[in-house]
Amino acid sequence: MRLARYLAHAGVASRRSAEAVIRAGRVTVAGETVTDPARDVDEQSAVAVDGRALDGPEPRVVYAVNKPVGVVSTARDTHGRPTVLGLVSVAGLRLYPVGRLDADSSGLLLLTNDGELANRLTHPSFEVPKTYIATVGGGSVSERALAALRRGVELDDGLSAPAGARRLAQNRIELTMREGRNRQVRRMCAAVGHPVVDLTRVGFGPLRLDGLQQGASRRLSVAEVERLRAL
């Protein structure tokens, strides 16, 4: 197995981040500093990061959490705010979030120690769909506004990709996105005259938030993880 992939499977970081760790000279194999992410290793290779020996690949797990507003979707926060890692208690496993969900938004977020899967789920080329329900201001949402969201709207960083959009109530819409720019749902809604008041992610690929209480988590089944891999 290549060294970068070995580190990702050991829960050190995503594969891309693991490559940076290796090139920075922080990894040794049998006591020798290695800077080539493609170096072949196995469980007998005595791999260490920053002098700490790795026990080998951890079992791959994926958890779904229902992130509350005010919780940040990072592994740690310099301002002392609660993070999503506090929503899952798994002894001995180093989990990290798959992508981001704004602190002022709630809903479905995945945590995993599978760096390769995390990279695939967040890489723009795979266009993994994410579904949101937004409560908006600006009065009743018109068909004209929905049509604009479906075509794509002009943002300060360029035209957005088309989104699936349908009205659930006068001031509530469901949006399905296949790209993930910073605060994109909020910016798109504001661009069509309907600033977001409340935003919840309810779907990530084939997964749904159904029945998962706010602040709660659950481990995905093998079948659910395989459906994610199939994306």
VENMOJO-V604335 format. One record per run of one state. SS is the DSSP state (H for helix, E for strand, C for the rest). FROM is the first residue (numbers start at 1). TO is the last residue. Records with the same first field share a line. If there is no record, write none. Layout:
# VENMOJO-V604335
SS: FROM-TO ; FROM-TO
This chain:
# VENMOJO-V604335
C: 1-1 ; 10-14 ; 24-26 ; 30-31 ; 34-39 ; 41-46 ; 50-51 ; 54-61 ; 68-71 ; 73-82 ; 88-95 ; 98-105 ; 113-114 ; 123-123 ; 127-129 ; 137-142 ; 152-153 ; 156-157 ; 160-163 ; 170-171 ; 178-183 ; 192-195 ; 205-206 ; 209-216 ; 220-221 ; 231-231
E: 2-2 ; 27-29 ; 32-33 ; 40-40 ; 47-49 ; 52-53 ; 62-67 ; 72-72 ; 83-83 ; 96-97 ; 106-112 ; 130-136 ; 154-155 ; 158-159 ; 164-169 ; 172-177 ; 196-204 ; 207-208 ; 217-219
H: 3-9 ; 15-23 ; 84-87 ; 115-122 ; 124-126 ; 143-151 ; 184-191 ; 222-230
